[in-house]
Amino acid sequence: MTSFDTSPQLNVWRALLALAVVFVMLATTGWTALRSQRSAPALEASLSDWEHGRIAGHRLPDPQDTAPHHLARFFTSLTAQQRASLARRYPLAVGNMNGAPVELRYRANRIALGQARKVELKRMRDTGLTPDCLYGSGRVAEVFGSLRKAERVSVVVPGVDTDLLTFQRTNRRYSAPVGMAKALYRAERAASPSTRTAVIAWADYTAPSGLGIDSATAMRAADGAIRLNALVKALPGSTPVSLFCHSYGSVVCGLAARTLPDRVADIAVAGSPGMRVTNASQLHTSAQVWAMRDADDWIQDVPYLEVGGFGHGADPMSAAFGARVLSARGADGHSGYFEPGTESLLNFAEIGIGAYRSVQCAGDVEACRTGLSGTASAGRA
C-alpha cells in the first residue's frame, strides 16, 4: 500500500511549486496559446446555409437550440430522398449534427471530406501562403465497429497536441487517437468475440497545444466537456458507454462527469493530471471511476492540486480519491497505455465489454473489483 504524506509543510511546498510552474509558463509562453484558437469557417458557413434553408416549404430546425432527440424526430419525419438531399446540400452541418441518423452523418461527412480534400490540395500549391496557413488544425472523430448494432460502446478521449494532423500517426501509432481506438477495438473483440462493440476515436474538441497555459487550466477542457456530453447523448440506442480518458482528456471527462447520461457505465483515466475534483464522489456520476498510471509516467511528478485556476486537483491514483486503481503493467510511459499486449490495454478491454471481474488491480490488490459484478471474459481468469 502506497503511503501519502499530507503534512502542512508538504502541501505548502506543492503549492509553491505549482505557482512556480505557472509563472514559468507565463514567462515563456505568454497568452499566445489563448489567442491562437481557430474557428471553423467552413462549418460555420454550412450551418448558416442550413439556418436559411427549407425542406418541403418548411424551415429547418436550428441545430444550436434544438435538443438531439428533437432533431432525431425531425429526420425521422423526412423521406429517404429528403434526408439524402440535406446531406448533399449541407454536408458539414449534417455530418456534425448530434441527432441526425448515424448512417446519414457518415454519408454527409464523406461528401464533406471529398470537398475539403479538393480545397486543401489547392492550398498546398498556393505559394502565397505561409507555412502556418498551409497546415491547419481541426476536430475529428472516427468509429470502429457499428454504433447501431453495438452492445457496448467505448469512447477514447485524448489529451494535449491532438488535432486533425496528429489524429493518426505512422510512428508511435498507439499514442494517437486512431491507434488507441483500433487497439482497444481489437482487444475487446479478442476478449469477447461474441460481444458486439464499437469504439470511437474522439478528437472533437480543441485540445491544448503543448505543456503551456492551456494544459494547466480547464479552459479547453470545459468546452470539450460540453462537446463530449453532446456526443454521448446523441449516440443511438441505450447500450452502456465506457469513456477512456488519457492525460488531459481525463480533465475533460472529469468536467463532463456530472452531466453525463446514466448510460455511461465507466470513466477510466490513464496518466491523469487530475479531474478537477478532490475525490471521485465529487464527480457526481453513477459511472464506475477507474484509474491507472505507469511507473515511468512523468505525469506523476506534476503537482496534484489546484491553485487560482491552475492545476487539476487531486491525484486519481491516491487512496483518498476513491477510484478503482488498475494495473498498467507493460505500458510504456505516458503515451504507452494502448500498446497491444500491455496489462493497461487488456484492462481497458475488459472494462469496455463489462467483464469487471477479469480486470487486474494495481499492486495485486483486489480492491478495484470489490462490489462489482460482470461477465468474465473467455480470455482471462
N, C-alpha and C positions, 0 to 999 in steps of 0.2 A: 504494500500500500504506500503510495507516494504521500509524503507529508508536505504541508504548505505553511510557510512562515507568515503569519498575519500580524506581526508586531508593528506598532506605530512607526518605528524607525524605518522599517522596510517599505511601508506604504508611502511615507514621505519621500524616500529615495525614488520610488517608482514614479511618483507624481512629478518630481523634479526632472527625472529622465524623460518623461513624456513631454513636458514643456520644452526641454532642450531639443528634442526631436522636432517638435513643432516649429521652434524658432529657426532651426537649421533649414527646414523645408521652406519657410517663408523667405529666408535669406537667399536660398539657391534657386527656388522655382517661382517665387512671387505668386501672382494670381493669374499667370498666363493660362494655366490649365482651365480656369473657370471661364476665360474669355474665348477659348478655342472650340467650344461646342458648336457643332454644325447642324443646321436644320436639314430637313429632307424636303427640298423644294418639289421634287417630282411627286412625292406622296401628297404634299400639301396641294399641289395642282390637281391631282386626281380626286382628292376629297372635295376640293372646291367645285370641280366639274360635276361630281356626284350630287352635291348640295343644290346645284341648279338644274339637275336632270329630272326627267319624268319617265314613268313606265305606264303604259296604257292610260295616259292622260292624267295620272296621279303623281304628286310629288314623292320623291324618295325620302325615306326616314333619315333623320340626322344621326349619323353613326357616333357622334361625340356625346349626344344626350340620350341615346336610346339604349336600354339595357340589352345584353346579348340575347336573352330569351325572347325579347320582343323582336329583335332583328331576325332571329331564327324563325319566328312565326311569320314575319313578312316574307322571307324567302320561300317558306312552305306554301304560301298563298299563290306563288307565281308558277307559271308553266315552266317546263324544262327549257323551252326555247327562250323565254324571258330571262331566266337565270343565266343562260349562256350569253345572251345579248349584253347583260350587265357586266359580266366578266370581260367581255371584249371591249366594251366602251370605257370601263373604269377598272382596269386590271389591278393597279396598285391599291386602290380603295377597297375593292372586294377581297383581294389577297390578304390585306391587313385587318379585315373586319371580323372581330370576335362576334360570333352568332351566325355568320354565313356557313353553309354546309362545308364540311371539310374537303370533299371532293371538288367543290366549286372553287374553294380557295386555292387548292393545288393547281387547278386549271388556270385561274387568274394569275397566279404567281409565275407559272411557266410563260404566259404571254408577257408579263411584266419583265421577266428576266431576259427574254428574247429582245425586247425593246431596249432594255438597259445595256445589253451587250453591244448592240449597234452604236449606241451613244458613246460607250466607253472606248470602243475600237477607234472611233473617230477622234476622241480626246487624246488617245495615246499618240496620234500622229500630228497633233497640234503643237508646232514648235513655239508658239507664242505663250504657252502655259508654263508656269513654274513647276518644279518637281512636286511641291506640296499639292498643287492643283491637279496634277496628273493622277494621283492616287488618293482617293477619298475613303473615309471611313463609312460605316453603315451598320445596320442592325439586321439580324437574320436568325432564322430557326429552321431546323431540318428534322423530319420524323423518320424513324426506322421502325418498320412494322406497320400494322393497321390500327389507327386510333379507333375506327368504328367497330372493329372486332375484338379489340384488346380486352382481356380480363384484368390486367394490371397495367398502369401507365407510369413510367418514370420520366422525370424531368431533370436534366443536368443543367445546373446554374453556375456558370464560370465566373472567374474573378477579373483582375486587372488586365489591361492590354488585350481585351477581347473586342474585336470588331470584324468587319467583313473580310479584311485581309488576313487576319490570324484565326479565322473560324476553322480552318483546316490547314494542317502542316504535313509536309513530307518527312522532315526530320522531327524527331521527338513528337511523333504524331499523337501519342496518348496524353499529351499536355494541352491539346487543343480540343475545343468542344466536339467537333465531329469524331475525332479519335476516341474521346471519352465515351460518347454515346454509343459508338459502334462496339467498343469493347464491352460496355455494360450490356448491350443488347445480346451479344454473343454469349456472355457469361450467364445471363438469365435463361437463355434458350438451353444452354448446356446443363444448368442446374435443374431445370424442369421443362423438358421438351414438350410436355402436354399443356403447359400454361401459355396462353396467347398473350404476348406482351408487346408493348410499343414504348420506344424511348425517344424523347425529344431532346435534341441538342439546342438549347435555348440561349441565344445571344441577342435578345430583343430589348436590350437596354444599353444606354451609353455608359460603358464601363470606364473607370478611371484609367488614365494613361500613366503607367509607371508608379513609383512609390513617392508621390508628391502630395499636395494638399488634398486633392480629390480622394485619394485612397485612405487618408487619415480621418476623413469626415464621412458623414452619412448622406451627403447631398445627392450623389449619384445613386446610392442605394435606395433612397426614398422614392425617386422616380421609378427605379427598377422594380420596387415592391408593388407599385401600382400596376405596372405592366405585367408582372408575374401573376398577380391576382386575376387580372383580366384574362390571361391565358387559361389559368386553371378553371375559372368559372365558365369559359367558353368551350371546354373540352366536351365532346359528345358523350352521352351515356352517364352512368353513375359509378363506374368502376373505381376502385381505390387508386390513389395517386401517391407516389413517393417522390420527394424532392431530394436531390443530391447536390449539395451546395459546396463549392470549392473556394477556399480563400475568401476574397471579398464577396463572392457570391453568397457566403453564409451571412454577411451583413444584410444583403438583400432579403434572404429568407427570414432572418430574424425580424426585420421590419414588416414583412408581409404576413407573418405568422398569425397575428391576432384577427385578421380579416379573411384568412383562407377558408374556403368552404370545408364542411365536415368530411368530405370525401378524401381529403388529404390525410393519409394514414401515417406518413413518416416524413420527418425532416432530418436528414443525415448530413452532417457537416464534416469536412476534411480540411486540415490545415487552416483552421479558422482563426482570424484575428479578434473574434468576439461577435456577439449577436445583438449588441446594443441593449443588453439587459444584465442584471446581476445574477439571475438564476433562471432555470428553464420554466418555472411556473409563471414568470412574468411575461412569457411569450403568449400566454392566454390562448393556447391551442390544444385541441384534443388529440393532435398527432403525437406519435412517439418521437422523442428527440434523441438522436444518436450523434456521437462524436468520435473522431479518430484523428491521430496525428503520428506521423512517422518520427522516430527518434532523431533523425537527421534533418528534420524540417526547421529551417531558420525562423519560421514564424513564432516559435516558442520563445524567442529572445525579444519579441516585441512586448512592451509593457501592456498588460491586460487591465486597462482602466479607461475611464472617460473623463477628460478634463476640459471644460469650456467648449465642448462640442468635438474635441479631438480625441481619437481613440474610440474603441468599440466595446468597452465593457469587459466583463469577467471572462475568464478562460473556460470555454465549454468542456475542457478536459478535466477541470478540477472537480473534486468530490462535492464541493459546496454547490456547484452549478446544477447538478442533478440530471445530467444527460446519461444515457446508456453508452458506456465507453467501449468501443470496439477495437479489436486488434488491427493494426496496419502493417503487420509483418510482411516484409518483402517490398514495400513501397520505396520508391527512390526519391527521398527528399520531398520538397514542397510540390513538385509537379508530377510525382510518380504514382499517385493513388489509383489510377485507372490502368496501370500496366497489367497486361494479361499474366496470369499465374501468381499474382500477389494476393495475400490474405485480405488486403483492403478491397480489391475488386470483387473477390468472392463474397465478402460480407455485404457489399453493396447489392450484389446479385440476389443473395438470399433475402435481403430486405425488400428488394424490388418485386419478388414473387410472393412475398408474405411468409416465407419459411423462417420465422423468427427463432424457432428452436434450433436452427442449424448455424446461427451466427457464432463467430468466435470472439469472445470477450477479451479485453486487454488484460495482460498480466495473468492469464489463466484463471481469472476470477469470473465466476458465473453470474455475477450481479447483473450484467446487461440483459440477461434473459429472464430474470425474475418477474413473475406475474404475467408473462406473455404466453400466448398460445399461437400456433401457426402450423402450417403443413411442413413437415420435414421433407427436404428435397431428396431426390434419388442419389445425388452426387456426394452428399456428406452425411456424417453421423449426426 
